[in-house]
Amino acid sequence: MIMIAMNDSNQMQMMEDMMTDMMERMQTDPVLEQAMIEHMDRMKTSRDAMMNTDNQMTDDMMEMNP
């Protein structure tokens, strides 16, 4: 049981270290920073498109069932 807890703790530390490393690299590498910004933009556009589709489907259903 103690070994599992230690292993989880080690994995959490590794994840934190990886995230810290990535954030530091993003701050010093303009190409990586731009790629991340573009990725986030695409994710937002995709989410907005999905939400709009859902809204359109709801509107269509409301018109069919007055």
N, CA, C and O atoms as a Tripos MOL2 file, in Angstrom:
@<TRIPOS>MOLECULE
protein
  264   263    66     0     0
PROTEIN
NO_CHARGES

@<TRIPOS>ATOM
      1 N           0.8270   -1.1900    0.0000 N.3       1 MET1
      2 CA          0.0000    0.0000    0.0000 C.3       1 MET1
      3 C           0.8720    1.2560    0.0000 C.2       1 MET1
      4 O           0.6010    2.1950   -0.7480 O.2       1 MET1
      5 N           1.8850    1.2810    0.8070 N.am      2 ILE2
      6 CA          2.7770    2.4400    0.8620 C.3       2 ILE2
      7 C           3.4950    2.6140   -0.4740 C.2       2 ILE2
      8 O           3.6930    3.7410   -0.9260 O.2       2 ILE2
      9 N           3.8840    1.5140   -1.1060 N.am      3 MET3
     10 CA          4.5800    1.5900   -2.4010 C.3       3 MET3
     11 C           3.6850    2.2210   -3.4670 C.2       3 MET3
     12 O           4.1590    2.9900   -4.3030 O.2       3 MET3
     13 N           2.3890    1.8960   -3.4370 N.am      4 ILE4
     14 CA          1.4630    2.4750   -4.4170 C.3       4 ILE4
     15 C           1.3560    3.9780   -4.1940 C.2       4 ILE4
     16 O           1.3850    4.7450   -5.1570 O.2       4 ILE4
     17 N           1.2340    4.4080   -2.9560 N.am      5 ALA5
     18 CA          1.1430    5.8330   -2.6450 C.3       5 ALA5
     19 C           2.4160    6.5540   -3.0770 C.2       5 ALA5
     20 O           2.3550    7.6600   -3.6140 O.2       5 ALA5
     21 N           3.5590    5.9340   -2.8440 N.am      6 MET6
     22 CA          4.8260    6.5580   -3.2560 C.3       6 MET6
     23 C           4.8960    6.6550   -4.7770 C.2       6 MET6
     24 O           5.3590    7.6590   -5.3190 O.2       6 MET6
     25 N           4.4390    5.6150   -5.4600 N.am      7 ASN7
     26 CA          4.4540    5.6060   -6.9120 C.3       7 ASN7
     27 C           3.5590    6.7150   -7.4620 C.2       7 ASN7
     28 O           3.9570    7.4230   -8.3860 O.2       7 ASN7
     29 N           2.3540    6.8750   -6.9070 N.am      8 ASP8
     30 CA          1.4430    7.9390   -7.3370 C.3       8 ASP8
     31 C           2.0760    9.3040   -7.1080 C.2       8 ASP8
     32 O           1.9680   10.1960   -7.9490 O.2       8 ASP8
     33 N           2.7310    9.4600   -5.9750 N.am      9 SER9
     34 CA          3.3880   10.7270   -5.6530 C.3       9 SER9
     35 C           4.4990   11.0170   -6.6550 C.2       9 SER9
     36 O           4.6550   12.1510   -7.1070 O.2       9 SER9
     37 N           5.2730    9.9820   -7.0000 N.am     10 ASN10
     38 CA          6.3460   10.1530   -7.9780 C.3      10 ASN10
     39 C           5.7770   10.5220   -9.3490 C.2      10 ASN10
     40 O           6.3360   11.3670  -10.0480 O.2      10 ASN10
     41 N           4.6720    9.8910   -9.7280 N.am     11 GLN11
     42 CA          4.0530   10.2030  -11.0140 C.3      11 GLN11
     43 C           3.5370   11.6280  -11.0360 C.2      11 GLN11
     44 O           3.6770   12.3220  -12.0430 O.2      11 GLN11
     45 N           2.9440   12.0720   -9.9440 N.am     12 MET12
     46 CA          2.4510   13.4520   -9.8630 C.3      12 MET12
     47 C           3.6100   14.4310   -9.9970 C.2      12 MET12
     48 O           3.4950   15.4430  -10.6880 O.2      12 MET12
     49 N           4.7170   14.1340   -9.3410 N.am     13 GLN13
     50 CA          5.8870   15.0120   -9.4170 C.3      13 GLN13
     51 C           6.4280   15.0540  -10.8380 C.2      13 GLN13
     52 O           6.8190   16.1150  -11.3240 O.2      13 GLN13
     53 N           6.4520   13.9010  -11.5090 N.am     14 MET14
     54 CA          6.9280   13.8620  -12.8930 C.3      14 MET14
     55 C           6.0310   14.7050  -13.7970 C.2      14 MET14
     56 O           6.5240   15.4290  -14.6620 O.2      14 MET14
     57 N           4.7150   14.6120  -13.5970 N.am     15 MET15
     58 CA          3.7790   15.4000  -14.3950 C.3      15 MET15
     59 C           3.9840   16.8990  -14.1540 C.2      15 MET15
     60 O           3.9850   17.6930  -15.0950 O.2      15 MET15
     61 N           4.1550   17.2700  -12.8960 N.am     16 GLU16
     62 CA          4.3880   18.6780  -12.5700 C.3      16 GLU16
     63 C           5.6830   19.1690  -13.2070 C.2      16 GLU16
     64 O           5.7380   20.2770  -13.7420 O.2      16 GLU16
     65 N           6.7180   18.3420  -13.1480 N.am     17 ASP17
     66 CA          8.0000   18.7120  -13.7540 C.3      17 ASP17
     67 C           7.8620   18.8860  -15.2610 C.2      17 ASP17
     68 O           8.4210   19.8190  -15.8380 O.2      17 ASP17
     69 N           7.1140   17.9800  -15.9010 N.am     18 MET18
     70 CA          6.9180   18.0730  -17.3450 C.3      18 MET18
     71 C           6.1540   19.3500  -17.7140 C.2      18 MET18
     72 O           6.5060   20.0360  -18.6730 O.2      18 MET18
     73 N           5.1190   19.6580  -16.9510 N.am     19 MET19
     74 CA          4.3290   20.8640  -17.2210 C.3      19 MET19
     75 C           5.1760   22.1150  -17.0250 C.2      19 MET19
     76 O           5.1060   23.0470  -17.8270 O.2      19 MET19
     77 N           5.9640   22.1400  -15.9760 N.am     20 THR20
     78 CA          6.8300   23.2880  -15.7150 C.3      20 THR20
     79 C           7.8260   23.4670  -16.8610 C.2      20 THR20
     80 O           8.0540   24.5800  -17.3360 O.2      20 THR20
     81 N           8.4100   22.3540  -17.2930 N.am     21 ASP21
     82 CA          9.3650   22.3920  -18.4030 C.3      21 ASP21
     83 C           8.7070   22.9240  -19.6740 C.2      21 ASP21
     84 O           9.2760   23.7630  -20.3720 O.2      21 ASP21
     85 N           7.5100   22.4320  -19.9650 N.am     22 MET22
     86 CA          6.8210   22.8600  -21.1750 C.3      22 MET22
     87 C           6.4780   24.3520  -21.1120 C.2      22 MET22
     88 O           6.6320   25.0650  -22.1040 O.2      22 MET22
     89 N           6.0190   24.8200  -19.9670 N.am     23 MET23
     90 CA          5.6790   26.2360  -19.8270 C.3      23 MET23
     91 C           6.9210   27.1080  -19.9920 C.2      23 MET23
     92 O           6.8620   28.1610  -20.6270 O.2      23 MET23
     93 N           8.0350   26.6770  -19.4270 N.am     24 GLU24
     94 CA          9.2780   27.4310  -19.5550 C.3      24 GLU24
     95 C           9.7270   27.4870  -21.0170 C.2      24 GLU24
     96 O          10.1590   28.5330  -21.5030 O.2      24 GLU24
     97 N           9.6180   26.3400  -21.7190 N.am     25 ARG25
     98 CA         10.0140   26.3140  -23.1280 C.3      25 ARG25
     99 C           9.1050   27.1980  -23.9650 C.2      25 ARG25
    100 O           9.5650   27.8640  -24.8920 O.2      25 ARG25
    101 N           7.8120   27.2070  -23.6440 N.am     26 MET26
    102 CA          6.8750   28.0500  -24.3930 C.3      26 MET26
    103 C           7.2260   29.5250  -24.2380 C.2      26 MET26
    104 O           7.1060   30.3000  -25.1870 O.2      26 MET26
    105 N           7.6550   29.9070  -23.0510 N.am     27 GLN27
    106 CA          7.9820   31.3000  -22.7870 C.3      27 GLN27
    107 C           9.2480   31.7370  -23.5190 C.2      27 GLN27
    108 O           9.4220   32.9230  -23.8000 O.2      27 GLN27
    109 N          10.1290   30.7920  -23.8290 N.am     28 THR28
    110 CA         11.3900   31.1630  -24.4750 C.3      28 THR28
    111 C          11.4320   30.7910  -25.9530 C.2      28 THR28
    112 O          12.3620   31.1860  -26.6570 O.2      28 THR28
    113 N          10.4410   30.0380  -26.4380 N.am     29 ASP29
    114 CA         10.4210   29.5930  -27.8260 C.3      29 ASP29
    115 C           9.1800   30.1650  -28.5280 C.2      29 ASP29
    116 O           8.0750   29.6470  -28.3630 O.2      29 ASP29
    117 N           9.3690   31.2340  -29.3120 N.am     30 PRO30
    118 CA          8.2210   31.8800  -29.9480 C.3      30 PRO30
    119 C           7.4820   30.9540  -30.9230 C.2      30 PRO30
    120 O           6.2710   31.0890  -31.0910 O.2      30 PRO30
    121 N           8.1820   30.0240  -31.5620 N.am     31 VAL31
    122 CA          7.5320   29.1020  -32.4990 C.3      31 VAL31
    123 C           6.5860   28.1760  -31.7380 C.2      31 VAL31
    124 O           5.4480   27.9660  -32.1580 O.2      31 VAL31
    125 N           7.0510   27.6290  -30.6310 N.am     32 LEU32
    126 CA          6.2160   26.7580  -29.8030 C.3      32 LEU32
    127 C           5.0390   27.5350  -29.2360 C.2      32 LEU32
    128 O           3.9190   27.0250  -29.2010 O.2      32 LEU32
    129 N           5.2770   28.7550  -28.7950 N.am     33 GLU33
    130 CA          4.2080   29.5850  -28.2520 C.3      33 GLU33
    131 C           3.1340   29.8350  -29.3120 C.2      33 GLU33
    132 O           1.9420   29.7190  -29.0240 O.2      33 GLU33
    133 N           3.5470   30.1760  -30.5310 N.am     34 GLN34
    134 CA          2.5980   30.4270  -31.6090 C.3      34 GLN34
    135 C           1.8080   29.1650  -31.9560 C.2      34 GLN34
    136 O           0.6030   29.2310  -32.1990 O.2      34 GLN34
    137 N           2.4870   28.0230  -31.9770 N.am     35 ALA35
    138 CA          1.8040   26.7610  -32.2650 C.3      35 ALA35
    139 C           0.7410   26.4800  -31.2060 C.2      35 ALA35
    140 O          -0.3520   26.0170  -31.5360 O.2      35 ALA35
    141 N           1.0470   26.7530  -29.9500 N.am     36 MET36
    142 CA          0.0840   26.5200  -28.8710 C.3      36 MET36
    143 C          -1.1010   27.4750  -28.9950 C.2      36 MET36
    144 O          -2.2430   27.0720  -28.7770 O.2      36 MET36
    145 N          -0.8440   28.7210  -29.3370 N.am     37 ILE37
    146 CA         -1.9260   29.7000  -29.5170 C.3      37 ILE37
    147 C          -2.8430   29.2550  -30.6500 C.2      37 ILE37
    148 O          -4.0660   29.3110  -30.5190 O.2      37 ILE37
    149 N          -2.2580   28.8120  -31.7630 N.am     38 GLU38
    150 CA         -3.0570   28.3560  -32.8990 C.3      38 GLU38
    151 C          -3.8750   27.1190  -32.5220 C.2      38 GLU38
    152 O          -5.0350   26.9950  -32.9150 O.2      38 GLU38
    153 N          -3.2730   26.2120  -31.7660 N.am     39 HIS39
    154 CA         -3.9810   25.0170  -31.3210 C.3      39 HIS39
    155 C          -5.1810   25.4030  -30.4450 C.2      39 HIS39
    156 O          -6.2780   24.8730  -30.6230 O.2      39 HIS39
    157 N          -4.9710   26.3180  -29.5110 N.am     40 MET40
    158 CA         -6.0510   26.7470  -28.6300 C.3      40 MET40
    159 C          -7.1630   27.4240  -29.4310 C.2      40 MET40
    160 O          -8.3430   27.2430  -29.1310 O.2      40 MET40
    161 N          -6.7910   28.1960  -30.4410 N.am     41 ASP41
    162 CA         -7.7680   28.8450  -31.3160 C.3      41 ASP41
    163 C          -8.6260   27.8130  -32.0380 C.2      41 ASP41
    164 O          -9.8480   27.9430  -32.1080 O.2      41 ASP41
    165 N          -7.9610   26.7730  -32.5800 N.am     42 ARG42
    166 CA         -8.7010   25.7250  -33.2880 C.3      42 ARG42
    167 C          -9.6510   24.9970  -32.3430 C.2      42 ARG42
    168 O         -10.7750   24.6700  -32.7220 O.2      42 ARG42
    169 N          -9.2040   24.7430  -31.1140 N.am     43 MET43
    170 CA        -10.0540   24.0750  -30.1330 C.3      43 MET43
    171 C         -11.2840   24.9350  -29.8190 C.2      43 MET43
    172 O         -12.3980   24.4200  -29.7160 O.2      43 MET43
    173 N         -11.0750   26.2370  -29.6690 N.am     44 LYS44
    174 CA        -12.1810   27.1440  -29.3710 C.3      44 LYS44
    175 C         -13.1500   27.2010  -30.5470 C.2      44 LYS44
    176 O         -14.3650   27.1740  -30.3480 O.2      44 LYS44
    177 N         -12.6300   27.2790  -31.7620 N.am     45 THR45
    178 CA        -13.4820   27.3230  -32.9470 C.3      45 THR45
    179 C         -14.3080   26.0510  -33.0560 C.2      45 THR45
    180 O         -15.4990   26.0930  -33.3670 O.2      45 THR45
    181 N         -13.6620   24.9200  -32.7980 N.am     46 SER46
    182 CA        -14.3560   23.6330  -32.8550 C.3      46 SER46
    183 C         -15.4600   23.5770  -31.8010 C.2      46 SER46
    184 O         -16.5760   23.1400  -32.0840 O.2      46 SER46
    185 N         -15.1500   24.0150  -30.6050 N.am     47 ARG47
    186 CA        -16.1440   24.0160  -29.5310 C.3      47 ARG47
    187 C         -17.3110   24.9330  -29.8840 C.2      47 ARG47
    188 O         -18.4720   24.5720  -29.6950 O.2      47 ARG47
    189 N         -16.9980   26.1150  -30.3950 N.am     48 ASP48
    190 CA        -18.0510   27.0640  -30.7600 C.3      48 ASP48
    191 C         -18.9300   26.5030  -31.8720 C.2      48 ASP48
    192 O         -20.1480   26.6780  -31.8580 O.2      48 ASP48
    193 N         -18.3080   25.8300  -32.8340 N.am     49 ALA49
    194 CA        -19.0760   25.2370  -33.9300 C.3      49 ALA49
    195 C         -20.0090   24.1610  -33.3920 C.2      49 ALA49
    196 O         -21.1600   24.0690  -33.8190 O.2      49 ALA49
    197 N         -19.5290   23.3510  -32.4640 N.am     50 MET50
    198 CA        -20.3620   22.3030  -31.8790 C.3      50 MET50
    199 C         -21.5150   22.9120  -31.0910 C.2      50 MET50
    200 O         -22.6480   22.4360  -31.1690 O.2      50 MET50
    201 N         -21.2290   23.9470  -30.3450 N.am     51 MET51
    202 CA        -22.2750   24.5820  -29.5440 C.3      51 MET51
    203 C         -23.3360   25.2070  -30.4550 C.2      51 MET51
    204 O         -24.5300   25.1210  -30.1690 O.2      51 MET51
    205 N         -22.9080   25.8230  -31.5320 N.am     52 ASN52
    206 CA        -23.8340   26.4400  -32.4720 C.3      52 ASN52
    207 C         -24.7090   25.3700  -33.1160 C.2      52 ASN52
    208 O         -25.9080   25.5780  -33.2990 O.2      52 ASN52
    209 N         -24.1250   24.2410  -33.4560 N.am     53 THR53
    210 CA        -24.8760   23.1330  -34.0370 C.3      53 THR53
    211 C         -25.9330   22.6690  -33.0490 C.2      53 THR53
    212 O         -27.0810   22.4330  -33.4260 O.2      53 THR53
    213 N         -25.5460   22.5370  -31.7840 N.am     54 ASP54
    214 CA        -26.5080   22.1180  -30.7660 C.3      54 ASP54
    215 C         -27.6520   23.1180  -30.6620 C.2      54 ASP54
    216 O         -28.8150   22.7260  -30.5630 O.2      54 ASP54
    217 N         -27.3260   24.4080  -30.6840 N.am     55 ASN55
    218 CA        -28.3570   25.4360  -30.6020 C.3      55 ASN55
    219 C         -29.2720   25.3750  -31.8190 C.2      55 ASN55
    220 O         -30.4880   25.5180  -31.6930 O.2      55 ASN55
    221 N         -28.6900   25.1620  -32.9950 N.am     56 GLN56
    222 CA        -29.4910   25.0790  -34.2090 C.3      56 GLN56
    223 C         -30.4160   23.8720  -34.1490 C.2      56 GLN56
    224 O         -31.5770   23.9640  -34.5470 O.2      56 GLN56
    225 N         -29.9240   22.7560  -33.6630 N.am     57 MET57
    226 CA        -30.7600   21.5610  -33.5410 C.3      57 MET57
    227 C         -31.9140   21.8190  -32.5790 C.2      57 MET57
    228 O         -33.0430   21.4120  -32.8500 O.2      57 MET57
    229 N         -31.6510   22.4780  -31.4760 N.am     58 THR58
    230 CA        -32.6980   22.7940  -30.5070 C.3      58 THR58
    231 C         -33.7400   23.7100  -31.1350 C.2      58 THR58
    232 O         -34.9400   23.4950  -30.9670 O.2      58 THR58
    233 N         -33.2840   24.7330  -31.8600 N.am     59 ASP59
    234 CA        -34.2090   25.6460  -32.5350 C.3      59 ASP59
    235 C         -35.0760   24.8950  -33.5300 C.2      59 ASP59
    236 O         -36.2850   25.1190  -33.5930 O.2      59 ASP59
    237 N         -34.4660   24.0030  -34.3120 N.am     60 ASP60
    238 CA        -35.2140   23.2210  -35.2970 C.3      60 ASP60
    239 C         -36.2730   22.3490  -34.6230 C.2      60 ASP60
    240 O         -37.3960   22.2310  -35.1130 O.2      60 ASP60
    241 N         -35.9070   21.7440  -33.5040 N.am     61 MET61
    242 CA        -36.8550   20.8860  -32.7910 C.3      61 MET61
    243 C         -38.0040   21.7040  -32.2420 C.2      61 MET61
    244 O         -39.1450   21.2420  -32.2540 O.2      61 MET61
    245 N         -37.7390   22.8860  -31.7690 N.am     62 MET62
    246 CA        -38.7890   23.7440  -31.2150 C.3      62 MET62
    247 C         -39.7700   24.1630  -32.3020 C.2      62 MET62
    248 O         -40.9710   24.2610  -32.0520 O.2      62 MET62
    249 N         -39.2620   24.4110  -33.5090 N.am     63 GLU63
    250 CA        -40.1310   24.8010  -34.6140 C.3      63 GLU63
    251 C         -41.0280   23.6310  -35.0480 C.2      63 GLU63
    252 O         -42.1680   23.8440  -35.4610 O.2      63 GLU63
    253 N         -40.5190   22.4130  -34.9560 N.am     64 MET64
    254 CA        -41.2800   21.2400  -35.3570 C.3      64 MET64
    255 C         -42.3670   20.9050  -34.3420 C.2      64 MET64
    256 O         -43.3950   20.3290  -34.6980 O.2      64 MET64
    257 N         -42.1430   21.2620  -33.0790 N.am     65 ASN65
    258 CA        -43.1090   20.9480  -32.0100 C.3      65 ASN65
    259 C         -43.5900   22.2270  -31.3390 C.2      65 ASN65
    260 O         -43.1320   22.5650  -30.2470 O.2      65 ASN65
    261 N         -44.5050   22.9380  -31.9790 N.am     66 PRO66
    262 CA        -44.9450   24.2180  -31.3860 C.3      66 PRO66
    263 C         -45.7140   24.0360  -30.1000 C.2      66 PRO66
    264 O         -46.1440   25.0170  -29.4930 O.2      66 PRO66
@<TRIPOS>BOND
     1     1     2 1
     2     2     3 1
     3     3     4 2
     4     3     5 am
     5     5     6 1
     6     6     7 1
     7     7     8 2
     8     7     9 am
     9     9    10 1
    10    10    11 1
    11    11    12 2
    12    11    13 am
    13    13    14 1
    14    14    15 1
    15    15    16 2
    16    15    17 am
    17    17    18 1
    18    18    19 1
    19    19    20 2
    20    19    21 am
    21    21    22 1
    22    22    23 1
    23    23    24 2
    24    23    25 am
    25    25    26 1
    26    26    27 1
    27    27    28 2
    28    27    29 am
    29    29    30 1
    30    30    31 1
    31    31    32 2
    32    31    33 am
    33    33    34 1
    34    34    35 1
    35    35    36 2
    36    35    37 am
    37    37    38 1
    38    38    39 1
    39    39    40 2
    40    39    41 am
    41    41    42 1
    42    42    43 1
    43    43    44 2
    44    43    45 am
    45    45    46 1
    46    46    47 1
    47    47    48 2
    48    47    49 am
    49    49    50 1
    50    50    51 1
    51    51    52 2
    52    51    53 am
    53    53    54 1
    54    54    55 1
    55    55    56 2
    56    55    57 am
    57    57    58 1
    58    58    59 1
    59    59    60 2
    60    59    61 am
    61    61    62 1
    62    62    63 1
    63    63    64 2
    64    63    65 am
    65    65    66 1
    66    66    67 1
    67    67    68 2
    68    67    69 am
    69    69    70 1
    70    70    71 1
    71    71    72 2
    72    71    73 am
    73    73    74 1
    74    74    75 1
    75    75    76 2
    76    75    77 am
    77    77    78 1
    78    78    79 1
    79    79    80 2
    80    79    81 am
    81    81    82 1
    82    82    83 1
    83    83    84 2
    84    83    85 am
    85    85    86 1
    86    86    87 1
    87    87    88 2
    88    87    89 am
    89    89    90 1
    90    90    91 1
    91    91    92 2
    92    91    93 am
    93    93    94 1
    94    94    95 1
    95    95    96 2
    96    95    97 am
    97    97    98 1
    98    98    99 1
    99    99   100 2
   100    99   101 am
   101   101   102 1
   102   102   103 1
   103   103   104 2
   104   103   105 am
   105   105   106 1
   106   106   107 1
   107   107   108 2
   108   107   109 am
   109   109   110 1
   110   110   111 1
   111   111   112 2
   112   111   113 am
   113   113   114 1
   114   114   115 1
   115   115   116 2
   116   115   117 am
   117   117   118 1
   118   118   119 1
   119   119   120 2
   120   119   121 am
   121   121   122 1
   122   122   123 1
   123   123   124 2
   124   123   125 am
   125   125   126 1
   126   126   127 1
   127   127   128 2
   128   127   129 am
   129   129   130 1
   130   130   131 1
   131   131   132 2
   132   131   133 am
   133   133   134 1
   134   134   135 1
   135   135   136 2
   136   135   137 am
   137   137   138 1
   138   138   139 1
   139   139   140 2
   140   139   141 am
   141   141   142 1
   142   142   143 1
   143   143   144 2
   144   143   145 am
   145   145   146 1
   146   146   147 1
   147   147   148 2
   148   147   149 am
   149   149   150 1
   150   150   151 1
   151   151   152 2
   152   151   153 am
   153   153   154 1
   154   154   155 1
   155   155   156 2
   156   155   157 am
   157   157   158 1
   158   158   159 1
   159   159   160 2
   160   159   161 am
   161   161   162 1
   162   162   163 1
   163   163   164 2
   164   163   165 am
   165   165   166 1
   166   166   167 1
   167   167   168 2
   168   167   169 am
   169   169   170 1
   170   170   171 1
   171   171   172 2
   172   171   173 am
   173   173   174 1
   174   174   175 1
   175   175   176 2
   176   175   177 am
   177   177   178 1
   178   178   179 1
   179   179   180 2
   180   179   181 am
   181   181   182 1
   182   182   183 1
   183   183   184 2
   184   183   185 am
   185   185   186 1
   186   186   187 1
   187   187   188 2
   188   187   189 am
   189   189   190 1
   190   190   191 1
   191   191   192 2
   192   191   193 am
   193   193   194 1
   194   194   195 1
   195   195   196 2
   196   195   197 am
   197   197   198 1
   198   198   199 1
   199   199   200 2
   200   199   201 am
   201   201   202 1
   202   202   203 1
   203   203   204 2
   204   203   205 am
   205   205   206 1
   206   206   207 1
   207   207   208 2
   208   207   209 am
   209   209   210 1
   210   210   211 1
   211   211   212 2
   212   211   213 am
   213   213   214 1
   214   214   215 1
   215   215   216 2
   216   215   217 am
   217   217   218 1
   218   218   219 1
   219   219   220 2
   220   219   221 am
   221   221   222 1
   222   222   223 1
   223   223   224 2
   224   223   225 am
   225   225   226 1
   226   226   227 1
   227   227   228 2
   228   227   229 am
   229   229   230 1
   230   230   231 1
   231   231   232 2
   232   231   233 am
   233   233   234 1
   234   234   235 1
   235   235   236 2
   236   235   237 am
   237   237   238 1
   238   238   239 1
   239   239   240 2
   240   239   241 am
   241   241   242 1
   242   242   243 1
   243   243   244 2
   244   243   245 am
   245   245   246 1
   246   246   247 1
   247   247   248 2
   248   247   249 am
   249   249   250 1
   250   250   251 1
   251   251   252 2
   252   251   253 am
   253   253   254 1
   254   254   255 1
   255   255   256 2
   256   255   257 am
   257   257   258 1
   258   258   259 1
   259   259   260 2
   260   259   261 am
   261   261   262 1
   262   262   263 1
   263   263   264 2
@<TRIPOS>SUBSTRUCTURE
     1 MET1         2 RESIDUE 1 A MET
     2 ILE2         6 RESIDUE 1 A ILE
     3 MET3        10 RESIDUE 1 A MET
     4 ILE4        14 RESIDUE 1 A ILE
     5 ALA5        18 RESIDUE 1 A ALA
     6 MET6        22 RESIDUE 1 A MET
     7 ASN7        26 RESIDUE 1 A ASN
     8 ASP8        30 RESIDUE 1 A ASP
     9 SER9        34 RESIDUE 1 A SER
    10 ASN10       38 RESIDUE 1 A ASN
    11 GLN11       42 RESIDUE 1 A GLN
    12 MET12       46 RESIDUE 1 A MET
    13 GLN13       50 RESIDUE 1 A GLN
    14 MET14       54 RESIDUE 1 A MET
    15 MET15       58 RESIDUE 1 A MET
    16 GLU16       62 RESIDUE 1 A GLU
    17 ASP17       66 RESIDUE 1 A ASP
    18 MET18       70 RESIDUE 1 A MET
    19 MET19       74 RESIDUE 1 A MET
    20 THR20       78 RESIDUE 1 A THR
    21 ASP21       82 RESIDUE 1 A ASP
    22 MET22       86 RESIDUE 1 A MET
    23 MET23       90 RESIDUE 1 A MET
    24 GLU24       94 RESIDUE 1 A GLU
    25 ARG25       98 RESIDUE 1 A ARG
    26 MET26      102 RESIDUE 1 A MET
    27 GLN27      106 RESIDUE 1 A GLN
    28 THR28      110 RESIDUE 1 A THR
    29 ASP29      114 RESIDUE 1 A ASP
    30 PRO30      118 RESIDUE 1 A PRO
    31 VAL31      122 RESIDUE 1 A VAL
    32 LEU32      126 RESIDUE 1 A LEU
    33 GLU33      130 RESIDUE 1 A GLU
    34 GLN34      134 RESIDUE 1 A GLN
    35 ALA35      138 RESIDUE 1 A ALA
    36 MET36      142 RESIDUE 1 A MET
    37 ILE37      146 RESIDUE 1 A ILE
    38 GLU38      150 RESIDUE 1 A GLU
    39 HIS39      154 RESIDUE 1 A HIS
    40 MET40      158 RESIDUE 1 A MET
    41 ASP41      162 RESIDUE 1 A ASP
    42 ARG42      166 RESIDUE 1 A ARG
    43 MET43      170 RESIDUE 1 A MET
    44 LYS44      174 RESIDUE 1 A LYS
    45 THR45      178 RESIDUE 1 A THR
    46 SER46      182 RESIDUE 1 A SER
    47 ARG47      186 RESIDUE 1 A ARG
    48 ASP48      190 RESIDUE 1 A ASP
    49 ALA49      194 RESIDUE 1 A ALA
    50 MET50      198 RESIDUE 1 A MET
    51 MET51      202 RESIDUE 1 A MET
    52 ASN52      206 RESIDUE 1 A ASN
    53 THR53      210 RESIDUE 1 A THR
    54 ASP54      214 RESIDUE 1 A ASP
    55 ASN55      218 RESIDUE 1 A ASN
    56 GLN56      222 RESIDUE 1 A GLN
    57 MET57      226 RESIDUE 1 A MET
    58 THR58      230 RESIDUE 1 A THR
    59 ASP59      234 RESIDUE 1 A ASP
    60 ASP60      238 RESIDUE 1 A ASP
    61 MET61      242 RESIDUE 1 A MET
    62 MET62      246 RESIDUE 1 A MET
    63 GLU63      250 RESIDUE 1 A GLU
    64 MET64      254 RESIDUE 1 A MET
    65 ASN65      258 RESIDUE 1 A ASN
    66 PRO66      262 RESIDUE 1 A PRO
